[in-house]
Amino acid sequence: MMTIKIAVRNIFRHKARTFITLSAIVFGCVALIFAAGFLEDVFYIMRESYIKAHTGHIQLYRRGFSEKGRLQPYQYLIDKPGAIIARIKSIEGVDFVTSRLEFSGLLSNGENTISFIGQGIEPQYEKTLLKSETTDFRQLAKNNSEGSPIMKAGSPLAPTDKYAIVLGQGLAASIDAKSGDSLTLLTNTVHGSTNALDVTVKGIFETSAKVFDDHFLRLPLTTAQKLLSTESVQSLVIRLKKTEDTARVKEQLVSIIQQDKLDLELKTWDEISDFYTKTVILFDKFFFVMKLTIIIVVISGIFNTMNMAVMERISEIGTIMALGVKKRGVISLFLWEGALLGTIGGIIGVIAGVVFTSIISYIGIVMPPPPGATVYWLNQPMIVPLSLVYTFLMALIISIISSLYPAYKASRLQITEALRYR
Amino acid sequence: MAIVTIENVHKNYFLNKTAVPALQAINLVVHKGEFLAIAGPSGSGKTTLLNLIGCMDTPTSGKVFIDEVQTDQLSSDQLADIRREKISFIFQNFNLLPVLSAVENVEYPLLWKRLSAKEKRKKAEQALDSVGLLRFAKHKPLELSGGQQQRTAIARAIVTDPLVILADEPTANLDHTMGEEIVNLMKKNNQEKNMTFIFSTHDQKIMDKASRIVRIWDGKLI
């Protein structure tokens, strides 16, 4: 107890120096908590916008589709999906299941013709947000962070629409189409014959993925089925209430497919969007280097403080050794001081980190479009509970580590020389 | 009863690999209850001799016995144990721990005694009272005068009731009146409690209070 008492008082002996050392620890903690929260939000927005606008959480296809579907898409269609959809809907955590039918073809305005990829969707499920009336850049960025496609012009598809399409903004630009224009879709039916359909451009949308906006158009599923002369669908897109449930629902689906011997296969969102997984790995590496830099700064701060403490207390160390304190007692005194600095700095740092991150999160940071995307978005850094624990432990452990050498140095002093030291 | 025995002790310091003799062929026996002065000019080896007796240093050759235990071959931890149990120090510069109050400084050597916190505090207060400083118990060393600090140091030395108290020039940093007061306080403890004191000094007035004086000159007892 005496050792701790002395350690505490020694820490507050030089208030200015302790303040500077604690500041280094606190700033380190704030930086780590903020960076973790910032990154978590980057990942979150990327993931959720991909899921909402493109992949859903899980996609089901006819078995063999992911391997050979690109060459012979119509050989791998799901017939009469009603029963399996009902089955999936009964799984706990499933928000909705919707069907898609994808095809490629030519799009003509009478003067020009370009190729496109069409996506037949069910508008009642695959919502497109209306373009916000606001001109506030921050508010727009915030809307973009919702993740769903946003109408740049016109209005989104409605469940009652028949011969209407919405175009990706890149695709619309390349054929110079505006909402209200009439266009012709030309494609092959599933049986191999050619079919065409006159449609009206109802709106122009944009998503977070530029590649998608440059090539895709969307139309009601029933219209797509009519054009392709089929009643089947290509994929079932499953949306969950929470992304965290993906693995569990996947397992349940796999066992349903096995039990019922269904001719189906599935992919989860992270298997489909390879881009996300790779970005996470890349950013995690950046974050690691940043952590290392912060840790080095904090270590040098504490090391400096503890070293000075040893230098100016040589005579006191001599005194306590004369009174009977052993080498390990001297070591433990300085380690306690380091540990206390780490604990105090860590606690203040975690609190300051939470407060700082919350404030920035409330304001939000407008972010430029990520690689391959076109929309600005709003980063609202999150408080990651695990990062709080890690940050505190890091403050404590590196404080102790950086006290090791000064403590060792103190314990090596000769009593007689230490007592003579002025 | 001999509590300190020194047999033919030599101590050399090394300066650029040349041996500089600090003590040569020292023989000394100190008995229980002595009030012994080691007298000599500065640089004569007084402090070196006290350091050897105090188990803070070991001789180059010769034997040192404290309470019939030979100490010249012991490890630093074993020496620390002997210091804890048998020896107290009073330093020229008082050497109180600045972050602790007077009573906490006095309590410090009781750290290793099997006593409850309450008993430790009570003993420390009694010792502080015996040097007349109880009302300064909560003061930090820097809030005390030099004389008060040295009295606190005496309280710290006597609180464990040690076998021997070593004082290296205890009055050198004090004025005459204060110095005399300190020696009187040491003498009082020597007479009333039969505590053994060995102190070094070059002040004649203080030497006069000693029960025995040994003189040291150029590292030799004369």
Contacts between the chains, C-beta under 8 A, distances in Angstrom:
chain1	res1	chain2	res2	distance
A	1	B	117	7.8
A	2	B	107	7.9
A	2	B	108	6.9
A	2	B	111	5.3
A	5	B	100	8.0
A	5	B	104	7.8
A	6	B	97	7.0
A	6	B	99	6.0
A	6	B	100	6.9
A	9	B	99	3.7
A	9	B	100	7.3
A	10	B	99	5.7
A	13	B	98	7.6
A	13	B	99	5.9
A	315	B	93	7.7
A	315	B	95	6.9
A	316	B	95	7.7
A	316	B	97	6.0
A	316	B	98	7.5
A	318	B	95	7.8
A	319	B	91	7.4
A	319	B	95	4.3
A	319	B	96	8.0
A	319	B	97	6.7
A	320	B	97	7.1
A	320	B	108	7.7
A	321	B	56	7.9
A	321	B	80	7.2
A	322	B	54	7.2
A	322	B	56	5.9
A	322	B	83	6.6
A	322	B	89	5.3
A	322	B	95	7.9
A	323	B	83	7.1
A	323	B	84	7.5
A	323	B	89	7.4
A	323	B	108	6.2
A	323	B	109	5.3
A	324	B	80	5.3
A	324	B	81	7.4
A	324	B	83	4.7
A	324	B	84	3.2
A	324	B	85	7.9
A	324	B	109	6.9
A	324	B	111	7.9
A	324	B	112	6.5
A	325	B	80	7.1
A	326	B	76	7.3
A	326	B	77	5.2
A	326	B	80	4.7
A	327	B	76	6.6
A	327	B	77	7.3
A	414	B	57	7.9
A	415	B	51	8.0
A	415	B	56	4.4
A	415	B	57	7.5
A	416	B	51	5.1
A	416	B	56	5.4
A	416	B	57	5.1
A	419	B	56	7.8
A	419	B	91	7.0
A	419	B	95	7.3
